[in-house]
Amino acid sequence: MNDVIAGAVCMGSLLIALFFLRFWRDSRDRFFLYFALSFFIEGLHRLYSALHDAGGEDSPLHYLIRLLAYGLILWAILEKNLPRERDRK
Amino acid sequence: MAVTIYILCILTSLACTWLLFGSYRRTRYRLLFWSGACFAVMTLNNLFLLLDKIVFPSIDFLPARLISALVATLLLLYGLIYEKE
């Protein structure tokens, strides 16, 4: 059952990445590109950890990957909010 | 080392939640609300991770962690699909 849920989370994350990729293509707003990249990393991380130890992730170092994904989101929001010259589409 | 990484995971996801809801309050852009909701549950997911690995190593939190990750993903997916209509 754990594997099924891990697979669903992985596919969901990759699907979200594709949605954001399309938003980026339509709007050319880098904000969406960072989101797409973040969820792509998250999805691959889920896949990797599910393949190796059923989502249990032995090493805490795995989670540096997750920190990178969150960092991209933080950067996307900060970049959007700090220079206020561009309008959101 | 491990504790630092787990706590950083909680703090960064909490910061994402905070900033996303803050942006939503300012812009009323609905997708930001769903992204914020996603990261709120993701923060819970990272909290479960800390409880699982450090606080209660004898209790298996894996189902709770996986289900919370799934809920977080579904929240944002719902938002993305709903907003496209």
Backbone of each chain as nested JSON, in Angstrom:
{
  "chains": [
    {"id": "A", "residues": [
      {"number": 1, "name": "MET", "atoms": {"N": [0.826, -1.205, 0.0], "CA": [0.0, 0.0, 0.0], "C": [0.867, 1.265, 0.0]}},
      {"number": 2, "name": "ASN", "atoms": {"N": [1.941, 1.217, 0.815], "CA": [2.846, 2.366, 0.857], "C": [3.412, 2.693, -0.521]}},
      {"number": 3, "name": "ASP", "atoms": {"N": [3.745, 1.636, -1.255], "CA": [4.31, 1.851, -2.593], "C": [3.302, 2.52, -3.517]}},
      {"number": 4, "name": "VAL", "atoms": {"N": [2.035, 2.106, -3.376], "CA": [0.986, 2.683, -4.231], "C": [0.877, 4.177, -3.957]}},
      {"number": 5, "name": "ILE", "atoms": {"N": [0.84, 4.546, -2.659], "CA": [0.703, 5.964, -2.303], "C": [1.946, 6.737, -2.758]}},
      {"number": 6, "name": "ALA", "atoms": {"N": [3.126, 6.145, -2.532], "CA": [4.361, 6.828, -2.958], "C": [4.336, 7.068, -4.463]}},
      {"number": 7, "name": "GLY", "atoms": {"N": [3.844, 6.081, -5.219], "CA": [3.739, 6.227, -6.672], "C": [2.773, 7.344, -7.041]}},
      {"number": 8, "name": "ALA", "atoms": {"N": [1.64, 7.408, -6.312], "CA": [0.65, 8.445, -6.588], "C": [1.231, 9.831, -6.311]}},
      {"number": 9, "name": "VAL", "atoms": {"N": [1.976, 9.957, -5.206], "CA": [2.583, 11.251, -4.858], "C": [3.588, 11.649, -5.942]}},
      {"number": 10, "name": "CYS", "atoms": {"N": [4.37, 10.662, -6.387], "CA": [5.369, 10.92, -7.421], "C": [4.701, 11.419, -8.694]}},
      {"number": 11, "name": "MET", "atoms": {"N": [3.649, 10.716, -9.13], "CA": [2.984, 11.12, -10.363], "C": [2.309, 12.479, -10.189]}},
      {"number": 12, "name": "GLY", "atoms": {"N": [1.701, 12.682, -9.025], "CA": [1.056, 13.969, -8.754], "C": [2.048, 15.117, -8.851]}},
      {"number": 13, "name": "SER", "atoms": {"N": [3.223, 14.923, -8.259], "CA": [4.24, 15.988, -8.281], "C": [4.689, 16.289, -9.709]}},
      {"number": 14, "name": "LEU", "atoms": {"N": [4.914, 15.217, -10.491], "CA": [5.36, 15.432, -11.87], "C": [4.266, 16.114, -12.692]}},
      {"number": 15, "name": "LEU", "atoms": {"N": [3.009, 15.755, -12.403], "CA": [1.87, 16.367, -13.098], "C": [1.798, 17.862, -12.778]}},
      {"number": 16, "name": "ILE", "atoms": {"N": [1.996, 18.19, -11.503], "CA": [1.993, 19.595, -11.086], "C": [3.105, 20.347, -11.825]}},
      {"number": 17, "name": "ALA", "atoms": {"N": [4.289, 19.686, -11.924], "CA": [5.409, 20.314, -12.632], "C": [5.013, 20.623, -14.077]}},
      {"number": 18, "name": "LEU", "atoms": {"N": [4.293, 19.684, -14.724], "CA": [3.887, 19.903, -16.119], "C": [2.908, 21.065, -16.239]}},
      {"number": 19, "name": "PHE", "atoms": {"N": [1.974, 21.157, -15.284], "CA": [1.026, 22.284, -15.279], "C": [1.782, 23.614, -15.216]}},
      {"number": 20, "name": "PHE", "atoms": {"N": [2.736, 23.685, -14.278], "CA": [3.48, 24.934, -14.112], "C": [4.337, 25.235, -15.336]}},
      {"number": 21, "name": "LEU", "atoms": {"N": [4.828, 24.151, -15.96], "CA": [5.618, 24.326, -17.182], "C": [4.75, 24.962, -18.275]}},
      {"number": 22, "name": "ARG", "atoms": {"N": [3.493, 24.537, -18.344], "CA": [2.597, 25.112, -19.348], "C": [2.298, 26.58, -19.023]}},
      {"number": 23, "name": "PHE", "atoms": {"N": [2.089, 26.872, -17.737], "CA": [1.861, 28.267, -17.344], "C": [3.055, 29.12, -17.732]}},
      {"number": 24, "name": "TRP", "atoms": {"N": [4.25, 28.538, -17.521], "CA": [5.461, 29.274, -17.873], "C": [5.515, 29.527, -19.378]}},
      {"number": 25, "name": "ARG", "atoms": {"N": [5.169, 28.498, -20.158], "CA": [5.21, 28.628, -21.617], "C": [4.218, 29.71, -22.072]}},
      {"number": 26, "name": "ASP", "atoms": {"N": [3.046, 29.733, -21.427], "CA": [2.029, 30.707, -21.821], "C": [2.386, 32.125, -21.396]}},
      {"number": 27, "name": "SER", "atoms": {"N": [2.964, 32.255, -20.18], "CA": [3.131, 33.611, -19.63], "C": [4.576, 34.105, -19.677]}},
      {"number": 28, "name": "ARG", "atoms": {"N": [5.527, 33.183, -19.88], "CA": [6.951, 33.533, -19.856], "C": [7.359, 34.143, -18.521]}},
      {"number": 29, "name": "ASP", "atoms": {"N": [6.598, 33.83, -17.467], "CA": [6.901, 34.337, -16.135], "C": [7.776, 33.301, -15.424]}},
      {"number": 30, "name": "ARG", "atoms": {"N": [8.996, 33.719, -15.037], "CA": [9.939, 32.756, -14.45], "C": [9.443, 32.155, -13.144]}},
      {"number": 31, "name": "PHE", "atoms": {"N": [8.547, 32.878, -12.481], "CA": [7.902, 32.394, -11.259], "C": [7.415, 30.949, -11.442]}},
      {"number": 32, "name": "PHE", "atoms": {"N": [6.726, 30.695, -12.569], "CA": [6.177, 29.367, -12.823], "C": [7.272, 28.352, -13.12]}},
      {"number": 33, "name": "LEU", "atoms": {"N": [8.355, 28.825, -13.74], "CA": [9.452, 27.914, -14.065], "C": [10.092, 27.37, -12.779]}},
      {"number": 34, "name": "TYR", "atoms": {"N": [10.28, 28.242, -11.793], "CA": [10.831, 27.793, -10.508], "C": [9.905, 26.783, -9.848]}},
      {"number": 35, "name": "PHE", "atoms": {"N": [8.607, 27.031, -9.907], "CA": [7.649, 26.089, -9.325], "C": [7.725, 24.74, -10.041]}},
      {"number": 36, "name": "ALA", "atoms": {"N": [7.784, 24.797, -11.394], "CA": [7.856, 23.559, -12.169], "C": [9.104, 22.765, -11.778]}},
      {"number": 37, "name": "LEU", "atoms": {"N": [10.232, 23.464, -11.696], "CA": [11.498, 22.827, -11.355], "C": [11.418, 22.193, -9.965]}},
      {"number": 38, "name": "SER", "atoms": {"N": [10.834, 22.927, -9.023], "CA": [10.722, 22.445, -7.65], "C": [9.91, 21.15, -7.581]}},
      {"number": 39, "name": "PHE", "atoms": {"N": [8.765, 21.117, -8.259], "CA": [7.926, 19.917, -8.188], "C": [8.506, 18.775, -9.003]}},
      {"number": 40, "name": "PHE", "atoms": {"N": [9.275, 19.106, -10.028], "CA": [9.965, 18.071, -10.799], "C": [10.991, 17.371, -9.901]}},
      {"number": 41, "name": "ILE", "atoms": {"N": [11.762, 18.177, -9.157], "CA": [12.756, 17.617, -8.228], "C": [12.057, 16.777, -7.161]}},
      {"number": 42, "name": "GLU", "atoms": {"N": [10.97, 17.317, -6.612], "CA": [10.197, 16.603, -5.587], "C": [9.703, 15.244, -6.115]}},
      {"number": 43, "name": "GLY", "atoms": {"N": [9.184, 15.248, -7.353], "CA": [8.674, 14.015, -7.954], "C": [9.777, 12.98, -8.126]}},
      {"number": 44, "name": "LEU", "atoms": {"N": [10.929, 13.423, -8.641], "CA": [12.044, 12.495, -8.847], "C": [12.567, 11.964, -7.513]}},
      {"number": 45, "name": "HIS", "atoms": {"N": [12.579, 12.851, -6.499], "CA": [13.021, 12.447, -5.169], "C": [12.111, 11.354, -4.608]}},
      {"number": 46, "name": "ARG", "atoms": {"N": [10.805, 11.521, -4.81], "CA": [9.841, 10.504, -4.365], "C": [10.088, 9.176, -5.068]}},
      {"number": 47, "name": "LEU", "atoms": {"N": [10.32, 9.267, -6.378], "CA": [10.546, 8.056, -7.162], "C": [11.793, 7.34, -6.653]}},
      {"number": 48, "name": "TYR", "atoms": {"N": [12.86, 8.119, -6.468], "CA": [14.125, 7.558, -6.004], "C": [13.95, 6.867, -4.649]}},
      {"number": 49, "name": "SER", "atoms": {"N": [13.298, 7.571, -3.708], "CA": [13.193, 6.99, -2.363], "C": [12.247, 5.795, -2.347]}},
      {"number": 50, "name": "ALA", "atoms": {"N": [11.225, 5.797, -3.218], "CA": [10.319, 4.643, -3.271], "C": [11.044, 3.43, -3.834]}},
      {"number": 51, "name": "LEU", "atoms": {"N": [11.91, 3.663, -4.824], "CA": [12.632, 2.55, -5.431], "C": [13.645, 1.956, -4.464]}},
      {"number": 52, "name": "HIS", "atoms": {"N": [14.256, 2.825, -3.627], "CA": [15.341, 2.336, -2.785], "C": [14.9, 1.699, -1.477]}},
      {"number": 53, "name": "ASP", "atoms": {"N": [14.018, 2.377, -0.744], "CA": [13.563, 1.702, 0.48], "C": [12.115, 2.061, 0.804]}},
      {"number": 54, "name": "ALA", "atoms": {"N": [11.276, 1.905, -0.203], "CA": [9.832, 2.044, -0.05], "C": [9.426, 3.346, 0.636]}},
      {"number": 55, "name": "GLY", "atoms": {"N": [10.119, 4.423, 0.297], "CA": [9.734, 5.72, 0.837], "C": [10.295, 6.006, 2.207]}},
      {"number": 56, "name": "GLY", "atoms": {"N": [11.037, 5.047, 2.762], "CA": [11.523, 5.214, 4.133], "C": [12.762, 6.088, 4.26]}},
      {"number": 57, "name": "GLU", "atoms": {"N": [13.507, 6.244, 3.19], "CA": [14.697, 7.089, 3.118], "C": [15.618, 6.965, 4.338]}},
      {"number": 58, "name": "ASP", "atoms": {"N": [16.627, 6.141, 4.191], "CA": [17.541, 5.905, 5.309], "C": [18.377, 7.122, 5.67]}},
      {"number": 59, "name": "SER", "atoms": {"N": [18.926, 7.793, 4.662], "CA": [19.89, 8.848, 4.959], "C": [19.226, 10.217, 5.003]}},
      {"number": 60, "name": "PRO", "atoms": {"N": [19.542, 10.997, 6.04], "CA": [18.977, 12.347, 6.095], "C": [19.472, 13.223, 4.958]}},
      {"number": 61, "name": "LEU", "atoms": {"N": [20.589, 12.802, 4.324], "CA": [21.127, 13.606, 3.224], "C": [20.162, 13.696, 2.05]}},
      {"number": 62, "name": "HIS", "atoms": {"N": [19.281, 12.654, 1.928], "CA": [18.24, 12.715, 0.893], "C": [17.483, 14.024, 0.977]}},
      {"number": 63, "name": "TYR", "atoms": {"N": [17.307, 14.482, 2.204], "CA": [16.407, 15.609, 2.413], "C": [17.031, 16.934, 2.025]}},
      {"number": 64, "name": "LEU", "atoms": {"N": [18.337, 16.919, 1.729], "CA": [18.94, 18.126, 1.171], "C": [18.317, 18.415, -0.195]}},
      {"number": 65, "name": "ILE", "atoms": {"N": [17.934, 17.329, -0.903], "CA": [17.268, 17.489, -2.196], "C": [15.938, 18.199, -1.989]}},
      {"number": 66, "name": "ARG", "atoms": {"N": [15.234, 17.791, -0.933], "CA": [13.948, 18.404, -0.632], "C": [14.13, 19.883, -0.27]}},
      {"number": 67, "name": "LEU", "atoms": {"N": [15.197, 20.161, 0.49], "CA": [15.485, 21.558, 0.842], "C": [15.716, 22.386, -0.415]}},
      {"number": 68, "name": "LEU", "atoms": {"N": [16.406, 21.796, -1.396], "CA": [16.652, 22.499, -2.651], "C": [15.321, 22.832, -3.334]}},
      {"number": 69, "name": "ALA", "atoms": {"N": [14.409, 21.85, -3.34], "CA": [13.101, 22.065, -3.971], "C": [12.341, 23.199, -3.274]}},
      {"number": 70, "name": "TYR", "atoms": {"N": [12.366, 23.205, -1.941], "CA": [11.675, 24.27, -1.196], "C": [12.356, 25.612, -1.414]}},
      {"number": 71, "name": "GLY", "atoms": {"N": [13.7, 25.568, -1.496], "CA": [14.46, 26.8, -1.72], "C": [14.057, 27.47, -3.027]}},
      {"number": 72, "name": "LEU", "atoms": {"N": [13.786, 26.648, -4.052], "CA": [13.372, 27.201, -5.341], "C": [12.043, 27.95, -5.217]}},
      {"number": 73, "name": "ILE", "atoms": {"N": [11.121, 27.369, -4.423], "CA": [9.812, 28.022, -4.211], "C": [10.027, 29.351, -3.484]}},
      {"number": 74, "name": "LEU", "atoms": {"N": [10.848, 29.31, -2.434], "CA": [11.111, 30.538, -1.67], "C": [11.7, 31.604, -2.581]}},
      {"number": 75, "name": "TRP", "atoms": {"N": [12.665, 31.18, -3.404], "CA": [13.317, 32.124, -4.306], "C": [12.307, 32.707, -5.305]}},
      {"number": 76, "name": "ALA", "atoms": {"N": [11.433, 31.818, -5.823], "CA": [10.428, 32.278, -6.789], "C": [9.554, 33.376, -6.173]}},
      {"number": 77, "name": "ILE", "atoms": {"N": [9.106, 33.153, -4.924], "CA": [8.207, 34.132, -4.293], "C": [8.964, 35.413, -3.977]}},
      {"number": 78, "name": "LEU", "atoms": {"N": [10.186, 35.259, -3.462], "CA": [10.951, 36.456, -3.11], "C": [11.262, 37.285, -4.354]}},
      {"number": 79, "name": "GLU", "atoms": {"N": [11.645, 36.596, -5.436], "CA": [11.964, 37.321, -6.66], "C": [10.74, 38.057, -7.19]}},
      {"number": 80, "name": "LYS", "atoms": {"N": [9.57, 37.423, -6.978], "CA": [8.319, 38.035, -7.438], "C": [7.985, 39.278, -6.61]}},
      {"number": 81, "name": "ASN", "atoms": {"N": [8.305, 39.213, -5.331], "CA": [7.85, 40.279, -4.427], "C": [8.836, 41.418, -4.269]}},
      {"number": 82, "name": "LEU", "atoms": {"N": [10.133, 41.127, -4.393], "CA": [11.102, 42.185, -4.137], "C": [11.117, 43.269, -5.224]}},
      {"number": 83, "name": "PRO", "atoms": {"N": [11.442, 42.928, -6.489], "CA": [11.352, 43.992, -7.498], "C": [9.923, 44.044, -8.014]}},
      {"number": 84, "name": "ARG", "atoms": {"N": [9.265, 45.141, -7.843], "CA": [7.847, 45.174, -8.165], "C": [7.567, 45.791, -9.536]}},
      {"number": 85, "name": "GLU", "atoms": {"N": [8.428, 45.504, -10.518], "CA": [8.191, 46.182, -11.802], "C": [7.259, 45.407, -12.727]}},
      {"number": 86, "name": "ARG", "atoms": {"N": [7.232, 44.047, -12.557], "CA": [6.423, 43.271, -13.494], "C": [5.049, 42.943, -12.931]}},
      {"number": 87, "name": "ASP", "atoms": {"N": [4.048, 42.953, -13.772], "CA": [2.702, 42.569, -13.338], "C": [2.52, 41.073, -13.522]}},
      {"number": 88, "name": "ARG", "atoms": {"N": [1.699, 40.504, -12.643], "CA": [1.392, 39.083, -12.802], "C": [0.396, 38.923, -13.938]}},
      {"number": 89, "name": "LYS", "atoms": {"N": [0.624, 37.862, -14.711], "CA": [-0.31, 37.623, -15.827], "C": [-1.525, 36.882, -15.317]}}
    ]},
    {"id": "B", "residues": [
      {"number": 1, "name": "MET", "atoms": {"N": [23.322, 16.549, 12.76], "CA": [23.254, 16.742, 11.306], "C": [21.843, 16.433, 10.787]}},
      {"number": 2, "name": "ALA", "atoms": {"N": [21.366, 15.203, 11.12], "CA": [20.037, 14.796, 10.646], "C": [18.963, 15.733, 11.199]}},
      {"number": 3, "name": "VAL", "atoms": {"N": [19.072, 16.028, 12.506], "CA": [18.057, 16.897, 13.126], "C": [18.039, 18.258, 12.435]}},
      {"number": 4, "name": "THR", "atoms": {"N": [19.234, 18.789, 12.149], "CA": [19.318, 20.099, 11.482], "C": [18.594, 20.067, 10.139]}},
      {"number": 5, "name": "ILE", "atoms": {"N": [18.858, 19.004, 9.369], "CA": [18.236, 18.927, 8.038], "C": [16.714, 18.814, 8.156]}},
      {"number": 6, "name": "TYR", "atoms": {"N": [16.251, 17.964, 9.08], "CA": [14.802, 17.788, 9.225], "C": [14.141, 19.101, 9.665]}},
      {"number": 7, "name": "ILE", "atoms": {"N": [14.791, 19.784, 10.618], "CA": [14.204, 21.042, 11.103], "C": [14.23, 22.101, 10.001]}},
      {"number": 8, "name": "LEU", "atoms": {"N": [15.319, 22.111, 9.215], "CA": [15.372, 23.055, 8.086], "C": [14.246, 22.777, 7.087]}},
      {"number": 9, "name": "CYS", "atoms": {"N": [13.948, 21.474, 6.862], "CA": [12.841, 21.103, 5.972], "C": [11.532, 21.693, 6.495]}},
      {"number": 10, "name": "ILE", "atoms": {"N": [11.305, 21.556, 7.813], "CA": [10.071, 22.096, 8.402], "C": [10.03, 23.609, 8.236]}},
      {"number": 11, "name": "LEU", "atoms": {"N": [11.157, 24.259, 8.563], "CA": [11.178, 25.728, 8.54], "C": [11.019, 26.281, 7.119]}},
      {"number": 12, "name": "THR", "atoms": {"N": [11.693, 25.654, 6.142], "CA": [11.562, 26.192, 4.771], "C": [10.15, 25.974, 4.238]}},
      {"number": 13, "name": "SER", "atoms": {"N": [9.552, 24.805, 4.536], "CA": [8.197, 24.606, 4.024], "C": [7.213, 25.537, 4.733]}},
      {"number": 14, "name": "LEU", "atoms": {"N": [7.494, 25.807, 6.023], "CA": [6.646, 26.756, 6.754], "C": [6.784, 28.157, 6.151]}},
      {"number": 15, "name": "ALA", "atoms": {"N": [8.025, 28.521, 5.803], "CA": [8.246, 29.833, 5.18], "C": [7.522, 29.919, 3.839]}},
      {"number": 16, "name": "CYS", "atoms": {"N": [7.562, 28.823, 3.051], "CA": [6.832, 28.796, 1.776], "C": [5.341, 29.019, 2.016]}},
      {"number": 17, "name": "THR", "atoms": {"N": [4.795, 28.296, 3.02], "CA": [3.369, 28.434, 3.339], "C": [3.039, 29.888, 3.675]}},
      {"number": 18, "name": "TRP", "atoms": {"N": [3.839, 30.459, 4.544], "CA": [3.623, 31.821, 5.02], "C": [3.647, 32.818, 3.856]}},
      {"number": 19, "name": "LEU", "atoms": {"N": [4.699, 32.714, 3.018], "CA": [4.849, 33.65, 1.902], "C": [3.751, 33.473, 0.857]}},
      {"number": 20, "name": "LEU", "atoms": {"N": [3.374, 32.206, 0.607], "CA": [2.346, 31.965, -0.411], "C": [1.001, 32.518, 0.041]}},
      {"number": 21, "name": "PHE", "atoms": {"N": [0.64, 32.265, 1.321], "CA": [-0.633, 32.814, 1.824], "C": [-0.572, 34.345, 1.872]}},
      {"number": 22, "name": "GLY", "atoms": {"N": [0.615, 34.886, 2.215], "CA": [0.789, 36.341, 2.224], "C": [0.564, 36.931, 0.838]}},
      {"number": 23, "name": "SER", "atoms": {"N": [1.164, 36.272, -0.186], "CA": [0.981, 36.737, -1.562], "C": [-0.486, 36.626, -1.972]}},
      {"number": 24, "name": "TYR", "atoms": {"N": [-1.132, 35.536, -1.531], "CA": [-2.549, 35.362, -1.871], "C": [-3.392, 36.491, -1.277]}},
      {"number": 25, "name": "ARG", "atoms": {"N": [-3.076, 36.866, -0.012], "CA": [-3.833, 37.944, 0.634], "C": [-3.705, 39.26, -0.137]}},
      {"number": 26, "name": "ARG", "atoms": {"N": [-2.509, 39.491, -0.672], "CA": [-2.296, 40.744, -1.41], "C": [-2.921, 40.722, -2.792]}},
      {"number": 27, "name": "THR", "atoms": {"N": [-2.755, 39.589, -3.508], "CA": [-3.133, 39.578, -4.93], "C": [-4.488, 38.926, -5.19]}},
      {"number": 28, "name": "ARG", "atoms": {"N": [-4.963, 38.1, -4.242], "CA": [-6.21, 37.341, -4.438], "C": [-6.116, 36.4, -5.637]}},
      {"number": 29, "name": "TYR", "atoms": {"N": [-4.91, 36.032, -5.997], "CA": [-4.691, 35.1, -7.098], "C": [-4.867, 33.694, -6.531]}},
      {"number": 30, "name": "ARG", "atoms": {"N": [-5.934, 32.998, -7.012], "CA": [-6.387, 31.784, -6.329], "C": [-5.367, 30.651, -6.301]}},
      {"number": 31, "name": "LEU", "atoms": {"N": [-4.551, 30.591, -7.365], "CA": [-3.567, 29.516, -7.417], "C": [-2.587, 29.606, -6.245]}},
      {"number": 32, "name": "LEU", "atoms": {"N": [-2.341, 30.842, -5.786], "CA": [-1.446, 31.02, -4.636], "C": [-2.054, 30.42, -3.384]}},
      {"number": 33, "name": "PHE", "atoms": {"N": [-3.386, 30.494, -3.285], "CA": [-4.055, 29.88, -2.135], "C": [-3.838, 28.369, -2.134]}},
      {"number": 34, "name": "TRP", "atoms": {"N": [-4.038, 27.747, -3.299], "CA": [-3.875, 26.284, -3.368], "C": [-2.417, 25.881, -3.154]}},
      {"number": 35, "name": "SER", "atoms": {"N": [-1.491, 26.693, -3.673], "CA": [-0.071, 26.407, -3.422], "C": [0.22, 26.512, -1.933]}},
      {"number": 36, "name": "GLY", "atoms": {"N": [-0.352, 27.524, -1.283], "CA": [-0.158, 27.695, 0.16], "C": [-0.723, 26.519, 0.936]}},
      {"number": 37, "name": "ALA", "atoms": {"N": [-1.923, 26.068, 0.521], "CA": [-2.549, 24.92, 1.193], "C": [-1.671, 23.687, 1.031]}},
      {"number": 38, "name": "CYS", "atoms": {"N": [-1.128, 23.518, -0.175], "CA": [-0.237, 22.389, -0.454], "C": [0.96, 22.418, 0.498]}},
      {"number": 39, "name": "PHE", "atoms": {"N": [1.571, 23.596, 0.644], "CA": [2.758, 23.675, 1.493], "C": [2.422, 23.608, 2.978]}},
      {"number": 40, "name": "ALA", "atoms": {"N": [1.209, 23.993, 3.344], "CA": [0.798, 23.839, 4.741], "C": [0.792, 22.352, 5.111]}},
      {"number": 41, "name": "VAL", "atoms": {"N": [0.215, 21.527, 4.225], "CA": [0.184, 20.08, 4.494], "C": [1.59, 19.492, 4.369]}},
      {"number": 42, "name": "MET", "atoms": {"N": [2.384, 20.038, 3.448], "CA": [3.763, 19.584, 3.292], "C": [4.567, 19.858, 4.581]}},
      {"number": 43, "name": "THR", "atoms": {"N": [4.267, 20.977, 5.234], "CA": [4.922, 21.284, 6.51], "C": [4.579, 20.207, 7.54]}},
      {"number": 44, "name": "LEU", "atoms": {"N": [3.297, 19.815, 7.546], "CA": [2.846, 18.74, 8.427], "C": [3.601, 17.447, 8.101]}},
      {"number": 45, "name": "ASN", "atoms": {"N": [3.763, 17.2, 6.809], "CA": [4.492, 16.025, 6.336], "C": [5.924, 16.008, 6.88]}},
      {"number": 46, "name": "ASN", "atoms": {"N": [6.569, 17.185, 6.86], "CA": [7.941, 17.268, 7.372], "C": [7.995, 17.153, 8.89]}},
      {"number": 47, "name": "LEU", "atoms": {"N": [6.919, 17.591, 9.537], "CA": [6.823, 17.435, 10.991], "C": [6.729, 15.948, 11.346]}},
      {"number": 48, "name": "PHE", "atoms": {"N": [5.916, 15.211, 10.559], "CA": [5.812, 13.759, 10.748], "C": [7.177, 13.103, 10.563]}},
      {"number": 49, "name": "LEU", "atoms": {"N": [7.946, 13.637, 9.605], "CA": [9.282, 13.094, 9.34], "C": [10.168, 13.219, 10.584]}},
      {"number": 50, "name": "LEU", "atoms": {"N": [10.123, 14.399, 11.198], "CA": [10.922, 14.631, 12.406], "C": [10.461, 13.707, 13.539]}},
      {"number": 51, "name": "LEU", "atoms": {"N": [9.129, 13.586, 13.695], "CA": [8.583, 12.708, 14.741], "C": [9.002, 11.265, 14.482]}},
      {"number": 52, "name": "ASP", "atoms": {"N": [8.949, 10.865, 13.212], "CA": [9.266, 9.497, 12.816], "C": [10.717, 9.153, 13.134]}},
      {"number": 53, "name": "LYS", "atoms": {"N": [11.639, 10.032, 12.684], "CA": [13.06, 9.689, 12.747], "C": [13.708, 10.025, 14.091]}},
      {"number": 54, "name": "ILE", "atoms": {"N": [13.262, 11.109, 14.719], "CA": [13.986, 11.586, 15.897], "C": [13.194, 11.394, 17.203]}},
      {"number": 55, "name": "VAL", "atoms": {"N": [11.949, 11.86, 17.216], "CA": [11.224, 11.905, 18.488], "C": [10.693, 10.536, 18.906]}},
      {"number": 56, "name": "PHE", "atoms": {"N": [10.012, 9.847, 17.979], "CA": [9.49, 8.514, 18.291], "C": [10.012, 7.489, 17.297]}},
      {"number": 57, "name": "PRO", "atoms": {"N": [11.288, 7.105, 17.412], "CA": [11.846, 6.178, 16.412], "C": [11.162, 4.809, 16.422]}},
      {"number": 58, "name": "SER", "atoms": {"N": [10.483, 4.485, 17.525], "CA": [9.874, 3.154, 17.598], "C": [8.518, 3.096, 16.9]}},
      {"number": 59, "name": "ILE", "atoms": {"N": [7.913, 4.251, 16.67], "CA": [6.608, 4.27, 15.999], "C": [6.812, 4.515, 14.514]}},
      {"number": 60, "name": "ASP", "atoms": {"N": [6.072, 3.755, 13.677], "CA": [6.21, 3.913, 12.233], "C": [5.244, 4.994, 11.721]}},
      {"number": 61, "name": "PHE", "atoms": {"N": [5.82, 6.112, 11.319], "CA": [5.004, 7.22, 10.813], "C": [4.884, 7.193, 9.289]}},
      {"number": 62, "name": "LEU", "atoms": {"N": [5.456, 6.178, 8.653], "CA": [5.514, 6.193, 7.191], "C": [4.14, 6.351, 6.537]}},
      {"number": 63, "name": "PRO", "atoms": {"N": [3.101, 5.604, 6.981], "CA": [1.782, 5.814, 6.355], "C": [1.293, 7.256, 6.512]}},
      {"number": 64, "name": "ALA", "atoms": {"N": [1.471, 7.84, 7.704], "CA": [1.037, 9.23, 7.921], "C": [1.807, 10.175, 7.007]}},
      {"number": 65, "name": "ARG", "atoms": {"N": [3.105, 9.919, 6.843], "CA": [3.924, 10.784, 5.988], "C": [3.491, 10.675, 4.539]}},
      {"number": 66, "name": "LEU", "atoms": {"N": [3.237, 9.434, 4.093], "CA": [2.854, 9.255, 2.688], "C": [1.483, 9.852, 2.416]}},
      {"number": 67, "name": "ILE", "atoms": {"N": [0.542, 9.63, 3.354], "CA": [-0.816, 10.141, 3.128], "C": [-0.82, 11.668, 3.145]}},
      {"number": 68, "name": "SER", "atoms": {"N": [-0.05, 12.278, 4.069], "CA": [-0.014, 13.746, 4.09], "C": [0.627, 14.29, 2.81]}},
      {"number": 69, "name": "ALA", "atoms": {"N": [1.648, 13.579, 2.289], "CA": [2.259, 14.019, 1.025], "C": [1.245, 13.932, -0.111]}},
      {"number": 70, "name": "LEU", "atoms": {"N": [0.437, 12.863, -0.088], "CA": [-0.577, 12.689, -1.136], "C": [-1.63, 13.792, -1.045]}},
      {"number": 71, "name": "VAL", "atoms": {"N": [-2.069, 14.087, 0.186], "CA": [-3.079, 15.139, 0.374], "C": [-2.537, 16.48, -0.141]}},
      {"number": 72, "name": "ALA", "atoms": {"N": [-1.263, 16.774, 0.191], "CA": [-0.649, 18.034, -0.26], "C": [-0.66, 18.112, -1.784]}},
      {"number": 73, "name": "THR", "atoms": {"N": [-0.255, 17.008, -2.424], "CA": [-0.202, 16.978, -3.887], "C": [-1.595, 17.161, -4.491]}},
      {"number": 74, "name": "LEU", "atoms": {"N": [-2.58, 16.452, -3.902], "CA": [-3.936, 16.511, -4.457], "C": [-4.539, 17.905, -4.312]}},
      {"number": 75, "name": "LEU", "atoms": {"N": [-4.226, 18.587, -3.198], "CA": [-4.746, 19.946, -2.998], "C": [-4.298, 20.861, -4.141]}},
      {"number": 76, "name": "LEU", "atoms": {"N": [-2.998, 20.793, -4.452], "CA": [-2.483, 21.675, -5.499], "C": [-2.993, 21.247, -6.877]}},
      {"number": 77, "name": "LEU", "atoms": {"N": [-3.08, 19.937, -7.099], "CA": [-3.601, 19.439, -8.379], "C": [-5.033, 19.906, -8.585]}},
      {"number": 78, "name": "TYR", "atoms": {"N": [-5.834, 19.813, -7.525], "CA": [-7.215, 20.288, -7.603], "C": [-7.24, 21.762, -7.988]}},
      {"number": 79, "name": "GLY", "atoms": {"N": [-6.403, 22.545, -7.324], "CA": [-6.333, 23.972, -7.623], "C": [-5.938, 24.226, -9.07]}},
      {"number": 80, "name": "LEU", "atoms": {"N": [-4.932, 23.498, -9.543], "CA": [-4.448, 23.702, -10.912], "C": [-5.524, 23.355, -11.939]}},
      {"number": 81, "name": "ILE", "atoms": {"N": [-6.235, 22.254, -11.7], "CA": [-7.254, 21.817, -12.66], "C": [-8.465, 22.749, -12.592]}},
      {"number": 82, "name": "TYR", "atoms": {"N": [-8.867, 23.09, -11.366], "CA": [-10.033, 23.949, -11.168], "C": [-9.793, 25.336, -11.757]}},
      {"number": 83, "name": "GLU", "atoms": {"N": [-8.582, 25.877, -11.558], "CA": [-8.284, 27.229, -12.046], "C": [-8.218, 27.289, -13.563]}},
      {"number": 84, "name": "LYS", "atoms": {"N": [-7.943, 26.16, -14.211], "CA": [-7.823, 26.177, -15.669], "C": [-9.177, 26.261, -16.351]}},
      {"number": 85, "name": "GLU", "atoms": {"N": [-10.243, 25.952, -15.614], "CA": [-11.566, 25.918, -16.257], "C": [-12.111, 27.303, -16.505]}}
    ]}
  ]
}
